[in-house]
Amino acid sequence: MAHRITSQSRGKGGPTYRAPSHRYKAELRHAGTNAALVSGIVVDIEHDPARHAPIALAKLESGEKVYILATEGLGVGDMVSWGPGGAVKNGNTLPLQEIPVGAYICNIEARPNDGGKFVRSSGVQALVIGKADDGRVGVRMPSGKNKWFSGVCMATVGIVAGGGRGEKPFAKAGKKYLHVKSSAEKWPRVKGVCMNVIDHPFGGGGHQHCGRPKTVSHGTSPGRKVGHIAARRTGKWKK
């Protein structure tokens, strides 16, 4: 019987493929809700060993301290707010229906009061592109796809801090190892054609070659589902 390929092992789950939760300093959620306005002041900008973006420590009016996702330009001493009626400025979190069209946003809620689910990686941002009559708000995601959200879902105005992180080369394997250790990434990754025939459908042979079509259908069994999954086309693009 053949060995499980990487995608099968990831689907099963386990410590190797799970981000280490003990490394996260805190769960980054919006400090307020879409029902009332909450204000606070940024007291520190910190590094989270489990994230690629810096985080900010904010002290609320009640005296409670919470960690929030830092945006570009946010610094110690800046006032930030969460909830309806706040000013539309960098670092503030408002319902999408109160954010003007053309503004950059991040940390968008998928559903009202879920704390923020989308656009949280370092250096990314989404764009408010329109508002519908039924209360929904259109957002252009970092992938380029347009997505509609409920107008009462909250989002933070600004761009996530830490942009340009991927432009610096690792230069050596040790830094790459420490980088991926903080996430659920399997590293190093080995090409299928380098493996033995028992380890991967592309393995084996007298030289490194697939030996079979790389394009497979969506209904292919998990052990054979490698290569181009349900590709619309293959080959080089001809101008």
ChimeraX attribute file (.defattr): number of C-alpha atoms within 10 A of each C-alpha:
attribute: neighborCount
match mode: 1-to-1
recipient: residues
	/A:1	5
	/A:2	10
	/A:3	12
	/A:4	14
	/A:5	18
	/A:6	17
	/A:7	13
	/A:8	14
	/A:9	13
	/A:10	17
	/A:11	10
	/A:12	8
	/A:13	11
	/A:14	10
	/A:15	9
	/A:16	15
	/A:17	16
	/A:18	14
	/A:19	17
	/A:20	14
	/A:21	12
	/A:22	9
	/A:23	13
	/A:24	14
	/A:25	15
	/A:26	13
	/A:27	12
	/A:28	18
	/A:29	17
	/A:30	27
	/A:31	22
	/A:32	20
	/A:33	21
	/A:34	19
	/A:35	12
	/A:36	11
	/A:37	16
	/A:38	21
	/A:39	19
	/A:40	22
	/A:41	19
	/A:42	23
	/A:43	16
	/A:44	14
	/A:45	18
	/A:46	14
	/A:47	12
	/A:48	15
	/A:49	15
	/A:50	18
	/A:51	17
	/A:52	20
	/A:53	21
	/A:54	20
	/A:55	23
	/A:56	23
	/A:57	19
	/A:58	25
	/A:59	19
	/A:60	19
	/A:61	11
	/A:62	9
	/A:63	9
	/A:64	10
	/A:65	16
	/A:66	18
	/A:67	21
	/A:68	21
	/A:69	24
	/A:70	26
	/A:71	30
	/A:72	16
	/A:73	12
	/A:74	18
	/A:75	16
	/A:76	13
	/A:77	12
	/A:78	14
	/A:79	18
	/A:80	21
	/A:81	24
	/A:82	26
	/A:83	24
	/A:84	21
	/A:85	15
	/A:86	19
	/A:87	17
	/A:88	17
	/A:89	15
	/A:90	20
	/A:91	29
	/A:92	20
	/A:93	35
	/A:94	30
	/A:95	25
	/A:96	28
	/A:97	23
	/A:98	18
	/A:99	23
	/A:100	14
	/A:101	16
	/A:102	12
	/A:103	16
	/A:104	22
	/A:105	30
	/A:106	29
	/A:107	29
	/A:108	28
	/A:109	24
	/A:110	17
	/A:111	15
	/A:112	17
	/A:113	17
	/A:114	14
	/A:115	21
	/A:116	22
	/A:117	15
	/A:118	16
	/A:119	22
	/A:120	22
	/A:121	19
	/A:122	22
	/A:123	19
	/A:124	22
	/A:125	26
	/A:126	27
	/A:127	21
	/A:128	22
	/A:129	17
	/A:130	15
	/A:131	19
	/A:132	12
	/A:133	6
	/A:134	8
	/A:135	12
	/A:136	18
	/A:137	24
	/A:138	20
	/A:139	25
	/A:140	18
	/A:141	19
	/A:142	14
	/A:143	10
	/A:144	10
	/A:145	9
	/A:146	14
	/A:147	13
	/A:148	17
	/A:149	20
	/A:150	20
	/A:151	20
	/A:152	23
	/A:153	23
	/A:154	34
	/A:155	30
	/A:156	31
	/A:157	26
	/A:158	26
	/A:159	25
	/A:160	29
	/A:161	23
	/A:162	18
	/A:163	16
	/A:164	10
	/A:165	12
	/A:166	11
	/A:167	7
	/A:168	7
	/A:169	9
	/A:170	12
	/A:171	8
	/A:172	8
	/A:173	10
	/A:174	9
	/A:175	12
	/A:176	14
	/A:177	14
	/A:178	10
	/A:179	17
	/A:180	15
	/A:181	16
	/A:182	18
	/A:183	19
	/A:184	14
	/A:185	15
	/A:186	14
	/A:187	12
	/A:188	10
	/A:189	8
	/A:190	9
	/A:191	11
	/A:192	21
	/A:193	19
	/A:194	17
	/A:195	16
	/A:196	13
	/A:197	15
	/A:198	14
	/A:199	19
	/A:200	22
	/A:201	22
	/A:202	24
	/A:203	19
	/A:204	19
	/A:205	14
	/A:206	5
	/A:207	10
	/A:208	14
	/A:209	13
	/A:210	17
	/A:211	13
	/A:212	8
	/A:213	10
	/A:214	16
	/A:215	16
	/A:216	16
	/A:217	13
	/A:218	11
	/A:219	9
	/A:220	12
	/A:221	10
	/A:222	13
	/A:223	16
	/A:224	14
	/A:225	20
	/A:226	21
	/A:227	15
	/A:228	14
	/A:229	14
	/A:230	14
	/A:231	12
	/A:232	7
	/A:233	9
	/A:234	9
	/A:235	5
	/A:236	6
	/A:237	6
	/A:238	4
	/A:239	3
